Amino acid sequence: MNKKTRNTAVLVILLLSISAAGLLVRYIQGQKTGAYAVLTKAGEVLYRLPLSGECQLTVGEKTGGYNRVVLQDGEISVTDADCPNHDCIRQGAIKDPGQVIACLPHDLIITIESDDENTVDSSAW
């Protein structure tokens, strides 16, 4: 093997090692932090659900006006509601920090928050 081929091989191995280390660090950081769906009704936090879990629940059934919420596959969505316009259902599933589903007739807000220290807390604005 000549010197030029050897240097190229060393450079390729070095670049692959750096890439693998970067992916490993990103994976480990992803395991430490988690995203949560926070459900609030009339300004009161009802649930803080990790997106890594799965559940189905109905919010507001006893107080009149309901929203059925489904959490699965790392996403949360409103699948049924008795509000007049169903905007909360049409908003679809959310999964990324900062995304919001709102049902204004029922005063229900679902936000995605992260424990990541680099995430900006919009409630401080």
Secondary structure, DSSP 4 states (H G I P E B T S, - for coil): --HHHHHHHHHHHHHHHHHHHHHHHHHHHHHH--EEEEEEETTEEEEEEETTS-EEEEESTTTS--EEEEEETTEEEEEEE-SSS-HHHHT--B-STT-EEEETTTTEEEEEEE--TTS--GGG-
